[in-house]
Amino acid sequence: MSSPSQSETMTTQEEQESPSVSVSVFAACTELTKPGITKLVTITALVGLGLGGLHYGGLGVWDWARLIVGVGLGTAIASGGANALNMWYESDRDAMMKRTRVRPIPSRRLSPRFVLLFGLGMTILGCVILGITAGLLPALVALLTAASYVLIYTPLKPITITNTLIGAVPGALPTMIGTSAVAPGMGFEPLVEPVGLMLFCLMFLWQLPHFFAIAWMCRADYEAGGFRMLPIVDPVGNHTAATMVFTSLLLIPAGLAPLWITPELSGWGTGIASVLLGGMLVVLSLRFAIKRTDRAARVAFFGSIIHLPVYLIVMVAEAGVKGLLL
């Protein structure tokens, strides 16, 4: 039987440890959502909403408020859930890679069962929020995005080097969560509206030089995890470099597309941003093609990180100014 002083000490320790455990679990759950990816997915969905809303028109102040909150919150939660499910599925391979062995499941901070339930719950909750605030179609697009990411792209990573191309589809679909919330038409017609397709193509192409640069830098780690990435079967880097250069070149006309598809919202700013930023990424991809080093791949990777947010800021800002002046 413990003495009063021992009981008091144990109680004090429990009181001190309980908050730290809660904070640790919260931090691990946050890590499951891959905050960087979730942030990018949410931003692209909101860009689709903003550009589509200004182009198609007919939205009042309360409509904008409802859609911005609903699309932003629903997309973020659904994306976080899909990322958690990805970590659950890949936990065994993550344990074999230096870059990912500290993730919540391999590091034993969270159990696989908890992560599975957390991911499913978040994905469903995000889709429900989208369905209530933005409509059935945006919710279905979010569900399709999560399903294709977890059930198609993730299982294909250890099987085929085309996984990056396939994975770029769920990476580009979130733009259509936003556009489908405001585009006219019945049924699935809003999914083939030009604004949504334009943004989908832009995001699809941008991901390729971005993720091939990552795959080159982390090729040894990916090989240790049993993933089939292009740089692993292309050790010299010929195909990796050619793909990066080609897709970087295609980003320039993709970035110029708003001048024809949404001419009332786009102008010199968007055009100049597309040419300069796309040109920068082409040069950095060519530099990688010449050098074939991790450093050159890292520079191209950071170039892609500069390209997308700056281009989107310029495009949305110009569209916002022109939209308000119409």
N, C-alpha and C positions, 0 to 999 in steps of 0.2 A: 504494500500500500504506500503510495507516494505521500510525502510530507506536504503541508500547505505551501511551503516555499517552492517545492518542485512543481506543484500544480499551477501555481501562479506563473512560474517560468514557462511551462508548456503552453499555457493560455496566451501569454505574451508572444511567444514564438509563432503560434498559430495565427494570431492577429496580424503579425508582421508579414508572415509568409502568404496569407490569403490574398491580399491586394497584389503582391508581386506575381502570384500564379495567374490571377485574372488578367493582369497586364500582359504577361507572357502569352497566354492563350489568345488574347485580342491581337497581339502583334503577329502571332503565327497565322491567324485567320486573315489578317490584312495581307500578309505575304502570299497566302493562297490565291488571292484575287489578282496577283501580278499588277500592282497599281499603275505601273508605267503603260502597260498594254491596255488596261481598262480605261485609263485617261485618254489615250489615243483613240480608242474605239468610240468613246462617248463624244469626244470632240468632233470626229468625222460624222457621227449621226446628227449632231447639232448643226454642223455645217450643211448637211443635206436638208435639214429642216429649214434653216435660215434662207439658203439660196432658193429652195423650192417654194417656200412661203412667199418670198418677194417676187418670184417669177410668176407664180400662178395667182397670187393675190387673194383677196376676199377674206382675210383674217382680221378680226378685231383685236383690241388690246387684251381682252380676257382669253381669247383663243391662243394668242401668242404666249401668254403667261402659262396657261394650262399645258400647252404642248412643250414649251421649253422645259418646264419642271418635269412633266411626265416622261418625255423622251430622254432627257438627261438622266433622271433617276432610274428609270426602267432599264435603259441600255447599260448603265454602269453596273447595276445589280446583276443583270443577266450575264454580262461579260465576266464579271468577277466569279460568278458561279461556273461558267464554262471553263475558266482558267483553273479553278479548283478541281474540276473533274479531270482536266488534262494532267494536273499534278498527281491525282489519285491513280490514273491509268498508267502513268510513266514512273511511278515511285521506285520500282525495282531498277530501272535503267538510270534514274536520277542518282541512285546510290553508287553507281559505278563511275560517275563523272565528277571531276573536281568542282566544276562550276555549279553543280546542282545538288551535291551530296549534303549540303546544309539546309535543304528545303525541309518543311515541317515533317513530312512522313519519314524520309531517310534519317533525319536527325532524331526521330522518335519523340518529337514534341507534340505531335497529334497522331491519332490512330487512323488507319485507312478507312475504317467504317465511319468515323466522324467526318472525315474529309469528303467521303462520298455523299453522305446525307447533307452536309453543308453545301456542297456544290449543286446537288439536285434542288435543294430548297431555295438557294439564291437564284438559280436559273428560272425556276417556276415563278418565284415572286417577281422577278424582273419582267417576265412576259405578262403576268397578270397586271402589273402596273401599266405597262404599255397598252394592253388591251382596254383598260378602263379609261385611260387619259388620251390615248392617241388613236385607238381603233384596233380592230381585229388584224388587219393586214400588217401593220408595224410589229405587232406581237408575233405573228407567224414568221415574219422575216427574222426577228430576233431568235426565235426557236430554231429556224433553219440554220442560222449562223452558228448557234451553239452546237446543234446536232452534227453539222458538217465538220466543225472543228474537232469535236470530241470523238465522233463515230467514224469519220472518214479520214481526215488528215492525220490525226494522232496515231491510229493503227498502221497507217501507210509509211510512217517515218522510218521504221526499221526494214521496210520491204522494198521501196522503190525510190530512186533519186528524183523522181518527178514530184515528190511530196511537197517541195517548196512551191511549185506551180499550183498544185491542188490546194495547198494551204492559203494561197493568196486569194482564193475565192471567199472563204469565210472572213478573211481579213478585209476584203473590200465591201462585203454585203452591208455592214452597218450604215454606210451612207444612205442606203435605201430604206433603212428604218425611218430616217428623217424625211426623205422625199415622199415615201408612201403615205406618210401621215397628212400630207397637204396636196398631193397630186390629184387631179380629177380622174374620173373614170370609175367603172364598176368592176367588182371582182378583183382580178389580178392585173387589170389594165395599168394601174399606177406604177407597176414594176417595169414597164417598158416605156415609160415617159423619158424623153431625152435628158432631162436634168439628172435623174437618178443614174441612167446608163453612163453619162459623162463622168460623174463623180466615181462611179464604180470602176471605170477604166483607169482613171487617174490613180486611185488607190491600189488597184491591182498591179499596175506597172511600177509604182513607187516601191512596193514591197520587195521586188526582185533584186535590184542592186543592193538594197538595204540588207536583206537576209542572206544573200550570197556572200556579202562581205563578212557577216557574222560567221557563216558556215566555214569560210576560209580560215578565219582567225581561230576558230574553235574546232577545227577538223580532227585533231588528235583526241579531244574530249568526246566528240560525237562518235568517233570510231570506238572508243573505249566503252561507250554506252550502247553500241550495237546499232546505231542509226545509219541509214543509207543516205548520205548527203553527197551532192555533186563533187565537191572538192576531194572527197575520200577516194572516189573512183577516177578522179581527174587530178592526180597529184602535181602534174606540171602546171595546171591552171588554165589551159587553153580554152576549154569550154566555159569555165567559170568566168574568165575575163571577157570572153565574147558575149556571153549572156548579159553581164553587167553593162558593157558598152552599148549593146543593142537596145536594151530596155531603157537605159538612160536617154538615148536618142529619141525613143518613142515618147518619153515623158514630155518633150518639148511640144509636139503637136497636141498631145493630150491636155497640156496646160493652156494651150491657145484655144481649145474647143469652146470655152465660154464666150469668146468673142462672136461665135456664130450661133451657139445654142441659146445663150442668154445675152444678146447684144444690148438690151436695154439696161443691163446691170453691170456689164463688163466693158473695159476700155483699155487705154494705154497702160494703166497700172498693172492689170492682170497680164497683158501681153509682154511687157518688159520683164515682169517677175518670172514668167515662164521661160523666156529666152535666157535671161541671166542665170537663174537658178538651175535650169535644166542644162545649160552650157557648162556651169560649174561642175555638175555631177558627171557629165560626159568627160570632161577633162580629168577629173579624179579617177574615173573608171579606166580611162586610157592610161593614166599613170600606173594604176594597179596592173593593167595588162602588160606594161613594159617591165615593171619591177618584180611583180609576183611575190611580194613580201607581206608579212603580217602588218608591218607599219603602213604600207600603201593601202592595204585593205582597211585598216583602222581609220585612215584619213578619209577614204571613200565612205565608210560607215558614218563618220561624223558629218560629212558633207550631206548625206541623205537626211540626217537628223535636222540639219539647218534648212534643207530644201523644203520639206513638207510644211512645217509650221509657218515659215515666212511666206510661202506661196499662199497658203490658206488665209493667213491674216490679211494679205494684200487683196486677195479676191473677195473675201467677205466684207472687208472695209469699203472697198470700191462699190460692191453691190449694195451695201447699206446706205452709203451716201447717195448713190443714184436712185435707190428705191425710195428714199425719203423725199427726193426732189421731184419724183414723178407726179 
